[in-house]
Amino acid sequence: MKTKAVFTLVIAVSFLTGCQMQRTFSEDVVFLEKHVDVITLSSPDGSAQVAVVPDYQGRVMTSTVGGKDSFGWLNYKAIASGEITPHMNAYGGEERFWMGPEGGQFAIFFKKGDSFDFENWQTPPVIDIEAYDVVSKSQ
């Protein structure tokens, strides 16, 4: 009976997390490269790496130490769709940047005079969908 309960739990967790299986750093980078430009920064020996996406505000999407494990979370569905959604685009990543207040008279997520409800809530494009220009890059 314990085996059935564990199996059910694994299926439930997989369903709730979008059936996302843990991928390696290389697999995550290959996936990203199919949809966006990726800059991979490496330590001199290549074992530590960071994958950065300029189109996602220079966001660190994932990293690795030792070359195998991928430490970032990628929203594969949102990235693969290529669509820009209203309010916010949660592509994932390893680092988080958020500003506030989200609501109230000093909110940056609502236009002046709009009511503070979800229909009027909008993440500012500069921290959501505007790409960063790459001025230069090197190893």
MDAnalysis code that builds the backbone (N, CA, C; Angstrom):
import MDAnalysis as mda
import numpy as np

u = mda.Universe.empty(417, n_residues=139, atom_resindex=np.repeat(np.arange(139), 3), trajectory=True)
u.add_TopologyAttr("name", ["N", "CA", "C"] * 139)
u.add_TopologyAttr("resid", np.arange(1, 140))
u.add_TopologyAttr("resname", ["MET", "LYS", "THR", "LYS", "ALA", "VAL", "PHE", "THR", "LEU", "VAL", "ILE", "ALA", "VAL", "SER", "PHE", "LEU", "THR", "GLY", "CYS", "GLN", "MET", "GLN", "ARG", "THR", "PHE", "SER", "GLU", "ASP", "VAL", "VAL", "PHE", "LEU", "GLU", "LYS", "HIS", "VAL", "ASP", "VAL", "ILE", "THR", "LEU", "SER", "SER", "PRO", "ASP", "GLY", "SER", "ALA", "GLN", "VAL", "ALA", "VAL", "VAL", "PRO", "ASP", "TYR", "GLN", "GLY", "ARG", "VAL", "MET", "THR", "SER", "THR", "VAL", "GLY", "GLY", "LYS", "ASP", "SER", "PHE", "GLY", "TRP", "LEU", "ASN", "TYR", "LYS", "ALA", "ILE", "ALA", "SER", "GLY", "GLU", "ILE", "THR", "PRO", "HIS", "MET", "ASN", "ALA", "TYR", "GLY", "GLY", "GLU", "GLU", "ARG", "PHE", "TRP", "MET", "GLY", "PRO", "GLU", "GLY", "GLY", "GLN", "PHE", "ALA", "ILE", "PHE", "PHE", "LYS", "LYS", "GLY", "ASP", "SER", "PHE", "ASP", "PHE", "GLU", "ASN", "TRP", "GLN", "THR", "PRO", "PRO", "VAL", "ILE", "ASP", "ILE", "GLU", "ALA", "TYR", "ASP", "VAL", "VAL", "SER", "LYS", "SER", "GLN"])
u.atoms.positions = np.array([
    [0.814, -1.190, 0.000],
    [0.000, 0.000, 0.000],
    [0.862, 1.260, 0.000],
    [2.033, 1.218, 0.643],
    [2.904, 2.394, 0.667],
    [3.379, 2.748, -0.729],
    [3.676, 1.753, -1.545],
    [4.152, 2.003, -2.902],
    [3.110, 2.770, -3.703],
    [1.854, 2.376, -3.586],
    [0.784, 3.067, -4.306],
    [0.668, 4.520, -3.847],
    [0.777, 4.769, -2.552],
    [0.683, 6.132, -2.025],
    [1.828, 6.998, -2.524],
    [3.041, 6.443, -2.540],
    [4.206, 7.194, -3.032],
    [4.043, 7.490, -4.509],
    [3.607, 6.524, -5.290],
    [3.401, 6.712, -6.724],
    [2.362, 7.798, -6.973],
    [1.269, 7.784, -6.221],
    [0.230, 8.802, -6.355],
    [0.787, 10.179, -6.015],
    [1.605, 10.264, -4.977],
    [2.215, 11.527, -4.586],
    [3.125, 12.051, -5.688],
    [3.928, 11.192, -6.295],
    [4.824, 11.600, -7.382],
    [4.023, 12.131, -8.559],
    [2.951, 11.473, -8.910],
    [2.107, 11.939, -10.012],
    [1.481, 13.287, -9.666],
    [0.993, 13.438, -8.449],
    [0.380, 14.702, -8.033],
    [1.391, 15.838, -8.070],
    [2.597, 15.615, -7.569],
    [3.633, 16.647, -7.585],
    [4.015, 16.983, -9.020],
    [4.141, 15.978, -9.882],
    [4.465, 16.223, -11.291],
    [3.388, 17.054, -11.960],
    [2.130, 16.752, -11.666],
    [1.021, 17.502, -12.247],
    [1.044, 18.946, -11.773],
    [1.239, 19.147, -10.478],
    [1.224, 20.491, -9.916],
    [2.394, 21.339, -10.379],
    [3.516, 20.725, -10.707],
    [4.681, 21.475, -11.155],
    [4.761, 21.541, -12.676],
    [3.714, 21.184, -13.354],
    [3.697, 21.266, -14.807],
    [4.453, 20.138, -15.469],
    [4.585, 19.026, -14.796],
    [5.256, 17.840, -15.321],
    [6.683, 18.138, -15.747],
    [7.303, 19.075, -15.112],
    [8.658, 19.469, -15.456],
    [9.649, 18.558, -14.753],
    [10.454, 17.882, -15.515],
    [11.482, 17.012, -14.963],
    [12.777, 17.813, -14.860],
    [13.623, 17.451, -13.920],
    [14.905, 18.128, -13.764],
    [15.767, 17.855, -14.980],
    [16.256, 18.901, -15.586],
    [17.129, 18.772, -16.757],
    [18.536, 19.188, -16.365],
    [19.484, 18.815, -17.189],
    [20.862, 19.231, -16.954],
    [21.039, 20.664, -17.444],
    [22.137, 21.283, -17.048],
    [22.447, 22.634, -17.504],
    [22.503, 22.662, -19.031],
    [23.188, 21.704, -19.636],
    [23.304, 21.662, -21.102],
    [21.941, 21.540, -21.765],
    [21.056, 20.713, -21.218],
    [19.716, 20.560, -21.788],
    [18.926, 21.860, -21.682],
    [19.051, 22.541, -20.550],
    [18.365, 23.825, -20.401],
    [18.880, 24.853, -21.398],
    [20.191, 24.907, -21.590],
    [20.776, 25.868, -22.533],
    [20.350, 25.545, -23.965],
    [20.353, 24.281, -24.336],
    [19.918, 23.883, -25.687],
    [18.461, 24.295, -25.902],
    [17.609, 24.071, -24.905],
    [16.212, 24.485, -25.008],
    [16.109, 25.996, -25.194],
    [16.792, 26.751, -24.352],
    [16.740, 28.209, -24.450],
    [17.208, 28.688, -25.821],
    [18.296, 28.108, -26.320],
    [18.866, 28.534, -27.606],
    [17.902, 28.318, -28.770],
    [16.936, 27.424, -28.636],
    [15.932, 27.214, -29.678],
    [14.947, 28.382, -29.745],
    [14.880, 29.171, -28.657],
    [13.859, 30.210, -28.567],
    [14.399, 31.622, -28.399],
    [15.559, 31.786, -27.786],
    [16.128, 33.110, -27.524],
    [17.651, 33.038, -27.607],
    [18.275, 34.210, -27.712],
    [19.737, 34.262, -27.667],
    [20.196, 34.059, -26.224],
    [21.216, 33.256, -26.059],
    [21.747, 32.937, -24.738],
    [23.235, 33.260, -24.713],
    [23.670, 33.890, -23.645],
    [25.104, 34.103, -23.422],
    [25.493, 33.201, -22.260],
    [26.457, 32.330, -22.501],
    [26.930, 31.437, -21.448],
    [28.292, 31.919, -20.979],
    [28.365, 32.233, -19.699],
    [29.611, 32.660, -19.078],
    [30.188, 31.469, -18.334],
    [31.521, 31.292, -18.413],
    [32.155, 30.118, -17.811],
    [33.358, 30.496, -16.973],
    [33.616, 29.664, -15.981],
    [34.862, 29.785, -15.224],
    [36.008, 29.350, -16.143],
    [37.246, 29.674, -15.794],
    [38.367, 29.305, -16.654],
    [38.414, 27.807, -16.998],
    [38.034, 26.953, -16.058],
    [38.071, 25.513, -16.357],
    [36.760, 25.006, -16.957],
    [35.744, 25.864, -17.087],
    [34.481, 25.490, -17.713],
    [33.515, 24.740, -16.821],
    [33.878, 24.481, -15.590],
    [32.986, 23.696, -14.734],
    [31.840, 24.527, -14.151],
    [32.073, 25.781, -13.880],
    [31.017, 26.673, -13.397],
    [30.546, 27.519, -14.579],
    [29.222, 27.539, -14.804],
    [28.663, 28.265, -15.939],
    [27.374, 28.969, -15.536],
    [27.099, 30.056, -16.241],
    [25.883, 30.828, -16.030],
    [25.284, 31.116, -17.406],
    [23.971, 30.878, -17.566],
    [23.274, 31.171, -18.817],
    [22.438, 32.432, -18.627],
    [22.744, 33.465, -19.418],
    [22.086, 34.765, -19.324],
    [21.320, 35.022, -20.620],
    [20.106, 35.582, -20.505],
    [19.289, 35.879, -21.683],
    [19.030, 37.387, -21.756],
    [19.700, 38.080, -22.697],
    [19.490, 39.524, -22.852],
    [18.032, 39.895, -23.139],
    [17.313, 39.054, -23.890],
    [15.908, 39.352, -24.204],
    [15.012, 39.348, -22.975],
    [15.468, 38.736, -21.908],
    [14.712, 38.702, -20.645],
    [15.402, 39.592, -19.617],
    [15.742, 40.811, -20.017],
    [16.360, 41.818, -19.156],
    [17.688, 41.350, -18.562],
    [18.456, 40.574, -19.335],
    [19.749, 40.094, -18.875],
    [19.630, 39.105, -17.733],
    [18.498, 38.455, -17.655],
    [18.206, 37.546, -16.545],
    [19.111, 36.312, -16.553],
    [19.584, 35.955, -15.366],
    [20.304, 34.691, -15.189],
    [19.233, 33.609, -15.182],
    [19.198, 32.805, -16.228],
    [18.167, 31.772, -16.324],
    [18.534, 30.517, -15.553],
    [19.812, 30.156, -15.587],
    [20.268, 28.988, -14.845],
    [21.784, 29.019, -14.731],
    [22.282, 28.191, -13.855],
    [23.731, 28.084, -13.677],
    [24.064, 26.655, -13.273],
    [25.350, 26.374, -13.238],
    [25.818, 25.057, -12.826],
    [27.178, 25.182, -12.167],
    [27.454, 24.259, -11.305],
    [28.781, 24.118, -10.705],
    [29.140, 22.659, -10.918],
    [30.153, 22.410, -11.695],
    [30.508, 21.031, -11.991],
    [30.013, 20.603, -13.356],
    [29.170, 21.417, -13.979],
    [28.788, 21.168, -15.357],
    [27.539, 20.362, -15.605],
    [26.939, 19.750, -14.594],
    [25.773, 18.917, -14.867],
    [24.461, 19.504, -14.347],
    [24.325, 19.658, -13.044],
    [23.067, 20.135, -12.455],
    [22.727, 21.538, -12.937],
    [21.431, 21.747, -13.193],
    [20.925, 23.051, -13.584],
    [20.164, 23.620, -12.396],
    [20.571, 24.791, -11.917],
    [19.997, 25.342, -10.702],
    [18.818, 26.285, -10.941],
    [18.576, 26.676, -12.170],
    [17.475, 27.593, -12.450],
    [16.172, 26.868, -12.691],
    [15.082, 27.631, -12.649],
    [13.765, 27.115, -13.001],
    [13.341, 27.803, -14.285],
    [12.992, 27.027, -15.306],
    [12.551, 27.590, -16.576],
    [11.076, 27.271, -16.791],
    [10.322, 28.265, -17.210],
    [8.920, 28.058, -17.562],
    [8.913, 27.686, -19.043],
    [9.104, 26.398, -19.305],
    [9.249, 25.899, -20.670],
    [8.062, 26.276, -21.548],
    [6.870, 26.198, -21.015],
    [5.670, 26.517, -21.789],
    [5.666, 27.981, -22.216],
    [5.948, 28.884, -21.297],
    [5.950, 30.320, -21.625],
    [7.058, 30.656, -22.612],
    [8.236, 30.082, -22.413],
    [9.362, 30.357, -23.310],
    [9.073, 29.826, -24.706],
    [8.601, 28.592, -24.799],
    [8.348, 27.967, -26.103],
    [7.222, 28.656, -26.865],
    [6.261, 29.228, -26.146],
    [5.127, 29.865, -26.825],
    [5.548, 31.104, -27.605],
    [6.573, 31.808, -27.115],
    [7.002, 33.035, -27.770],
    [6.002, 34.166, -27.644],
    [4.934, 33.944, -26.884],
    [3.888, 34.949, -26.724],
    [4.203, 35.905, -25.576],
    [3.759, 37.120, -25.733],
    [3.830, 38.096, -24.644],
    [2.436, 38.163, -24.048],
    [2.347, 37.863, -22.761],
    [1.052, 37.835, -22.094],
    [0.806, 39.154, -21.360],
    [-0.463, 39.471, -21.108],
    [-0.745, 40.696, -20.360],
    [-0.345, 40.550, -18.894],
    [-0.079, 41.631, -18.264],
    [0.213, 41.752, -16.830],
    [1.644, 41.385, -16.459],
    [2.127, 40.198, -16.852],
    [3.469, 39.763, -16.482],
    [3.838, 38.523, -17.287],
    [5.128, 38.385, -17.591],
    [5.621, 37.218, -18.311],
    [6.617, 36.484, -17.424],
    [6.196, 35.352, -16.909],
    [7.011, 34.580, -15.961],
    [7.812, 33.521, -16.712],
    [8.951, 33.946, -17.275],
    [9.797, 33.025, -18.023],
    [10.645, 32.151, -17.111],
    [10.753, 32.535, -15.866],
    [11.575, 31.773, -14.932],
    [12.914, 32.448, -14.738],
    [13.879, 31.656, -14.345],
    [15.208, 32.174, -14.092],
    [15.688, 31.787, -12.717],
    [16.884, 32.207, -12.439],
    [17.491, 31.842, -11.173],
    [17.493, 32.981, -10.175],
    [17.527, 34.191, -10.655],
    [17.505, 35.336, -9.756],
    [16.150, 36.011, -9.872],
    [15.795, 36.762, -8.875],
    [14.517, 37.462, -8.883],
    [14.731, 38.934, -8.577],
    [13.976, 39.762, -9.272],
    [14.008, 41.200, -9.056],
    [12.561, 41.665, -9.005],
    [12.200, 42.319, -7.957],
    [10.832, 42.804, -7.849],
    [10.839, 44.148, -7.149],
    [9.914, 45.000, -7.505],
    [9.836, 46.325, -6.908],
    [8.441, 46.543, -6.344],
    [8.339, 47.439, -5.431],
    [7.045, 47.726, -4.835],
    [6.965, 49.189, -4.477],
    [5.859, 49.628, -4.025],
    [4.711, 48.790, -3.690],
    [3.928, 48.377, -4.929],
    [3.278, 47.217, -4.839],
    [2.483, 46.716, -5.953],
    [1.139, 47.431, -6.056],
    [0.606, 47.836, -4.934],
    [-0.694, 48.504, -4.928],
    [-0.651, 49.743, -4.060],
    [-1.689, 50.531, -4.130],
    [-1.765, 51.747, -3.344],
    [-1.391, 52.971, -4.165],
    [-1.435, 54.119, -3.531],
    [-1.251, 55.379, -4.266],
    [0.137, 55.552, -4.874],
    [1.145, 54.835, -4.373],
    [2.502, 54.955, -4.904],
    [2.915, 53.761, -5.755],
    [1.968, 52.929, -6.145],
    [2.256, 51.706, -6.891],
    [2.850, 52.016, -8.261],
    [3.810, 51.193, -8.652],
    [4.380, 51.322, -9.996],
    [3.721, 50.343, -10.968],
    [2.811, 49.514, -10.466],
    [2.157, 48.520, -11.299],
    [0.778, 48.955, -11.785],
    [0.390, 50.200, -11.479],
    [-0.885, 50.753, -11.922],
    [-0.662, 52.158, -12.458],
    [-1.379, 52.509, -13.524],
    [-1.331, 53.878, -14.026],
    [-2.067, 54.787, -13.042],
    [-1.597, 56.016, -12.970],
    [-2.225, 56.981, -12.066],
    [-3.717, 57.092, -12.384],
    [-4.521, 56.970, -11.347],
    [-5.958, 57.096, -11.495],
    [-6.699, 55.791, -11.731],
    [-5.981, 54.714, -12.094],
    [-6.637, 53.421, -12.300],
    [-7.004, 52.795, -10.962],
    [-8.063, 52.000, -10.959],
    [-8.434, 51.273, -9.743],
    [-7.425, 50.137, -9.535],
    [-7.224, 49.785, -8.288],
    [-6.239, 48.778, -7.927],
    [-6.847, 47.375, -8.027],
    [-7.100, 46.921, -9.254],
    [-7.583, 45.565, -9.477],
    [-6.748, 44.902, -10.562],
    [-6.874, 43.598, -10.689],
    [-6.001, 42.831, -11.581],
    [-6.064, 43.298, -13.030],
    [-7.224, 43.697, -13.495],
    [-7.353, 44.130, -14.888],
    [-6.459, 45.322, -15.210],
    [-6.178, 46.161, -14.232],
    [-5.344, 47.343, -14.439],
    [-3.888, 47.129, -14.024],
    [-3.590, 46.008, -13.385],
    [-2.240, 45.719, -12.900],
    [-1.347, 45.348, -14.077],
    [-0.170, 45.976, -14.177],
    [0.749, 45.689, -15.282],
    [2.179, 45.830, -14.796],
    [2.961, 44.789, -14.999],
    [4.381, 44.876, -14.692],
    [5.010, 45.846, -15.687],
    [5.799, 46.811, -15.224],
    [6.433, 47.745, -16.147],
    [7.294, 47.002, -17.178],
    [7.166, 47.345, -18.461],
    [7.906, 46.644, -19.507],
    [9.415, 46.566, -19.277],
    [10.005, 47.581, -18.650],
    [11.454, 47.591, -18.456],
    [11.928, 46.434, -17.568],
    [11.038, 45.897, -16.721],
    [11.420, 44.741, -15.913],
    [10.625, 43.494, -16.299],
    [9.980, 43.533, -17.473],
    [9.174, 42.392, -17.897],
    [9.504, 41.927, -19.308],
    [9.393, 42.812, -20.299],
    [9.512, 42.348, -21.684],
    [10.536, 43.094, -22.539],
    [11.123, 44.165, -22.024],
    [12.102, 44.897, -22.835],
    [13.451, 44.179, -22.809],
    [14.001, 43.972, -24.000],
    [15.288, 43.289, -24.118],
    [16.433, 44.244, -23.791],
    [17.504, 43.697, -23.278],
    [18.725, 44.464, -23.055],
    [19.616, 44.311, -24.281],
    [20.217, 45.415, -24.709],
    [21.167, 45.363, -25.817],
    [22.521, 44.864, -25.319],
    [23.116, 43.950, -26.058],
    [24.447, 43.471, -25.731],
    [25.430, 44.406, -26.416],
    [26.212, 45.121, -25.636],
    [27.174, 46.075, -26.171],
    [28.462, 45.351, -26.574],
    [28.888, 44.430, -25.752],
    [30.054, 43.605, -26.083],
    [30.012, 42.354, -25.230],
    [30.751, 41.342, -25.656],
    [30.870, 40.133, -24.854],
    [32.186, 39.449, -25.196],
    [32.688, 38.731, -24.218],
    [33.925, 37.972, -24.396],
    [33.916, 36.829, -23.403],
    [34.868, 35.955, -23.543],
    [34.954, 34.837, -22.605],
    [35.285, 35.352, -21.231],
])
